Amino acid sequence: MLHANTTAPERHGRKVLRGVLDLRPVPAVAGHHAPAVSQDAAALTEAAKIFKFRTVDYPGAAMSLVFNRSGSAAVGVLAFDPGSPTSPNTAFTFIDGDYRLLAVPSSTMSIATAINGSGLIAGVYQDRNGVTRGFAKDGEVYTTVDFPGAHSTQVIGLNEAGDMVGDYLDALSVEHGFVKTGGAFTPIDVPGATGTGVTSINGAGDIVGVFSDASGSHGFLLKGGDLTTIDFPGATGTNAFGLNDSGEIAGFYTDPAGHNHGFILADGAFSTIDVAGAASTLVTRIENDGAIAGVFIDALNEQHGLLGE
């Protein structure tokens, strides 16, 4: 789940969208090596896709992360002074070149995680009692989204119909995914997983997400009731984060050297996505036209939002 502290302590738990995404700074690395894969695994991969990237950096902020885009609009989170208790994570929008902060009511911190073509925005905030809650913003109206009976809730993705997905923690702090359609919540748990989070939903209602088990983190696709595990060949961990209406999946993986790379999975084949010179690249969304959004960490260990076409 979400943690309001922007410091970078030892990496013994995920602090931003815990269980789904860990974007705390990591030590800069020299060199950038792709993981070794077997001959069979290599048949499932393609050469790296080529994108024209542009950065999204909120003016004056030391950290900007982008989680989603829709056309000329993007949403994410910033911190002016990461690690300072007086500089909380704050949700922002970037629409037609204009940056704006989101003033989520009663929040002490916030993250915007999703936006659709109608301008509906979803995300996560922490209230004044320290409880993590989801939110939706339709026009100027904010609505809190809480999974019934949960100790905390995060909304991570939504589709054009306004259906939402995310994760929640139960009374034992076990992570579960969910789908919200209209006013109805449906829990999602991958069989045998120690934790499940749902990250994206497309127009057909298919979902992708991440689950953890004894061997690490894995992506998954749930389509028409059929569950498929997603593991990038040779990776030590895989996160599926975005899904478009064509069934293309975007996400990121960790190679054996500990470097993060973005990926796209289309027609059964993986393509690696790396920003040139970056220490890490994470792809969080893929739109129906193939445009992507995400985050990269540069050689100075600074975090930037990115858009790619």
C-alpha positions in Angstrom: 0.0 0.0 0.0 1.0 3.6 0.0 3.4 5.2 2.5 3.5 8.9 3.0 7.1 9.1 3.8 9.3 10.2 0.8 12.6 9.1 2.4 14.6 6.3 0.9 15.2 3.8 3.8 16.5 0.3 3.3 14.6 -1.5 0.6 12.8 -4.0 2.8 9.3 -3.0 1.6 7.7 -1.0 -1.2 6.8 2.5 -0.1 5.0 4.0 -3.0 2.0 1.8 -4.0 3.5 -1.0 -1.9 3.0 -4.4 -3.4 2.7 -2.9 -6.9 5.4 -0.3 -7.5 8.6 0.7 -5.8 10.0 4.0 -7.1 12.3 5.0 -4.3 15.8 6.1 -5.4 18.3 3.3 -5.9 22.1 3.7 -6.1 23.2 4.7 -9.6 24.9 2.0 -11.6 27.6 1.9 -14.2 26.7 0.2 -17.3 23.3 -1.2 -18.4 23.2 -4.9 -19.2 20.4 -7.0 -20.5 19.7 -10.2 -18.7 20.9 -13.5 -20.2 18.1 -15.6 -21.6 17.9 -19.2 -22.8 17.5 -20.0 -26.5 13.8 -20.9 -25.9 13.2 -17.7 -23.9 14.9 -15.6 -26.6 12.3 -16.7 -29.0 9.7 -14.8 -26.9 11.6 -11.5 -27.0 12.1 -8.9 -29.7 14.6 -6.1 -30.2 14.0 -3.0 -28.1 11.2 -0.8 -29.4 12.1 2.7 -30.3 10.2 5.6 -28.8 10.6 9.4 -28.9 10.6 10.3 -25.2 9.9 13.6 -23.5 10.3 14.2 -19.8 7.5 15.4 -17.4 9.1 17.4 -14.6 6.9 19.6 -12.5 8.5 23.0 -12.2 10.6 23.3 -9.1 10.0 19.7 -8.0 13.0 17.4 -7.2 10.9 14.3 -8.1 8.2 13.9 -10.7 6.6 10.5 -11.5 4.0 9.8 -14.2 1.6 6.9 -13.8 -0.9 7.4 -16.6 -1.7 9.4 -19.7 -4.7 9.9 -22.0 -4.1 11.9 -25.2 -2.4 15.2 -24.2 -3.1 14.6 -20.5 -0.9 12.9 -17.9 -1.1 12.4 -14.1 1.3 11.6 -11.4 3.0 12.6 -8.2 5.7 15.1 -7.2 7.8 16.1 -4.2 9.6 19.4 -4.0 12.0 18.1 -1.3 11.9 14.3 -1.2 12.6 13.1 2.3 11.4 16.2 4.1 8.4 16.0 6.4 7.3 19.4 5.1 7.3 18.3 1.5 4.7 15.5 1.1 4.0 13.6 -2.1 1.4 15.6 -4.0 -0.8 14.6 -7.0 -0.5 16.7 -10.2 -1.9 16.9 -13.7 -0.1 17.8 -16.9 -2.7 18.8 -19.5 -1.9 20.5 -22.8 1.5 21.6 -21.4 -0.1 23.0 -18.2 1.0 21.7 -14.8 -1.5 21.8 -11.9 -1.5 20.5 -8.4 -4.6 18.5 -7.2 -6.0 19.6 -3.9 -7.5 16.3 -2.7 -9.8 17.3 0.3 -8.6 16.3 3.8 -5.4 14.8 2.5 -1.9 15.0 3.9 -0.4 13.4 0.8 -1.8 12.3 -2.6 -0.9 10.4 -5.8 -2.8 10.6 -9.1 -2.6 7.2 -10.7 -5.1 7.2 -13.6 -7.0 9.4 -16.1 -9.4 8.5 -18.9 -10.5 10.2 -22.0 -13.5 11.8 -20.2 -11.1 13.5 -17.7 -12.0 11.3 -14.8 -9.0 11.1 -12.5 -8.3 8.4 -9.8 -5.6 7.9 -7.2 -4.7 7.5 -3.6 -4.5 9.9 -0.7 -3.7 9.7 3.0 -6.2 11.4 5.3 -5.5 13.4 8.5 -5.9 10.2 10.5 -3.1 8.5 8.5 -5.5 6.2 6.6 -4.7 5.4 3.0 -7.8 5.8 0.8 -8.6 5.8 -2.9 -10.2 8.8 -4.7 -11.9 9.8 -7.9 -12.1 13.3 -9.3 -14.9 14.0 -11.8 -14.7 17.6 -12.8 -14.3 19.5 -9.6 -16.0 16.8 -7.5 -13.9 14.4 -5.4 -15.2 11.1 -4.1 -13.5 8.8 -1.7 -13.1 5.1 -2.7 -12.8 2.6 0.1 -13.0 -1.2 -0.3 -15.6 -2.3 2.2 -14.0 -3.3 5.5 -10.5 -2.7 4.3 -7.8 -1.0 6.4 -6.5 0.9 3.4 -7.4 1.2 -0.3 -5.6 2.3 -3.4 -7.2 3.0 -6.8 -4.5 2.4 -9.4 -6.3 2.1 -12.8 -9.5 2.9 -14.6 -11.0 2.5 -18.1 -13.2 4.7 -20.3 -16.4 3.4 -18.6 -15.1 4.5 -15.2 -14.5 1.0 -13.9 -11.7 1.1 -11.3 -9.0 -1.4 -10.2 -6.5 -1.3 -7.3 -5.6 -3.0 -4.1 -6.5 -3.0 -0.4 -5.1 -4.3 2.8 -7.3 -6.5 5.1 -7.2 -6.6 8.9 -4.1 -8.8 8.8 -2.3 -6.5 6.3 -2.6 -9.0 3.5 -2.8 -7.3 0.1 -5.7 -8.1 -2.3 -6.7 -6.7 -5.6 -10.1 -5.4 -6.6 -12.3 -4.4 -9.5 -15.0 -1.7 -8.9 -17.8 -1.6 -11.5 -20.5 0.9 -10.7 -20.9 0.6 -6.9 -19.9 -3.1 -6.7 -16.5 -4.2 -5.6 -15.1 -7.6 -6.5 -11.9 -8.9 -4.8 -9.2 -10.4 -6.9 -6.6 -12.9 -5.5 -4.2 -15.0 -7.6 -4.3 -18.6 -6.2 -1.3 -19.3 -4.0 -0.2 -15.7 -3.9 0.9 -14.0 -0.7 -0.3 -10.7 -2.1 -2.2 -9.5 -5.2 -2.6 -6.0 -6.7 -4.6 -5.1 -9.9 -3.1 -2.2 -11.9 -5.1 -1.8 -15.1 -8.4 -2.5 -16.8 -9.3 -2.2 -20.5 -12.6 -1.6 -22.2 -13.4 -5.3 -22.3 -13.0 -5.7 -18.6 -9.7 -7.6 -18.9 -7.2 -6.8 -16.1 -3.5 -7.0 -15.4 -1.6 -6.7 -12.2 1.1 -8.1 -9.9 1.2 -10.9 -7.4 3.9 -12.1 -5.0 4.8 -15.6 -4.0 7.8 -17.4 -2.5 9.8 -16.9 -5.8 9.2 -13.2 -6.1 7.0 -10.8 -8.0 5.1 -11.8 -11.2 2.7 -10.1 -13.5 -0.7 -11.6 -14.5 -3.5 -11.2 -17.0 -7.0 -12.1 -16.2 -9.1 -12.3 -19.4 -12.5 -14.0 -19.7 -11.9 -15.9 -16.5 -8.5 -17.3 -17.6 -5.5 -16.4 -15.6 -2.1 -16.1 -17.3 1.2 -15.5 -15.4 3.6 -12.9 -17.0 7.3 -13.3 -16.4 9.9 -11.5 -18.6 12.4 -14.2 -19.7 15.4 -14.3 -17.4 14.1 -11.6 -15.0 14.1 -11.9 -11.3 10.8 -10.0 -11.0 8.1 -8.8 -13.4 5.3 -6.1 -12.9 2.5 -5.9 -15.4 1.1 -2.3 -15.1 -0.8 -1.2 -18.2 -3.2 -2.8 -20.6 -4.9 -1.4 -23.7 -7.9 -2.5 -25.7 -5.7 -4.4 -28.2 -4.4 -6.5 -25.3 -0.9 -5.0 -25.4 0.6 -5.1 -21.9 3.2 -2.6 -20.5 5.3 -3.0 -17.3 8.8 -3.4 -16.0 11.1 -6.1 -14.9 14.3 -6.5 -12.9 17.3 -8.2 -14.4 19.8 -10.4 -12.5 22.1 -7.4 -12.0 19.2 -5.5 -10.2 18.5 -3.1 -13.1 14.9 -2.2 -14.0 13.7 -2.1 -17.6 10.4 -1.3 -19.1 8.7 -3.8 -21.4 5.8 -4.2 -23.8 4.2 -7.6 -24.4 2.3 -7.8 -27.7 1.2 -10.9 -29.7 3.1 -13.1 -27.3 6.5 -11.3 -27.7 8.3 -9.1 -25.2 10.1 -5.8 -26.2 12.4 -4.0 -23.8 12.0 -0.3 -23.3 15.0 1.7 -21.9 15.6 5.4 -21.8 19.2 6.0 -23.1 21.6 6.5 -20.2 19.0 5.9 -17.5 19.8 3.7 -14.5 16.2 2.4 -14.5 13.2 2.6 -16.7 9.6 1.7 -15.7 6.7 1.7 -18.1 3.3 2.2 -16.3 0.8 2.6 -19.1 0.2 1.9 -22.8 -2.6 3.7 -24.6 -4.6 2.3 -27.6 -2.4 4.2 -30.0 0.7 2.6 -28.5 1.9 5.7 -26.6 3.3 5.0 -23.2 3.9 6.7 -19.9 6.3 5.9 -17.0 9.3 6.8 -15.0 13.0 6.8 -15.4 15.8 7.3 -12.9 18.8 9.1 -14.4 22.5 8.6 -13.7 22.3 11.1 -10.9 19.6 9.0 -9.2 16.9 11.6 -9.9 13.4 10.5 -10.8 11.5 11.9 -13.8 8.2 11.3 -15.5 8.3 10.2 -19.1 6.0 10.1 -22.1 6.8 8.1 -25.2 5.4 8.0 -28.7 
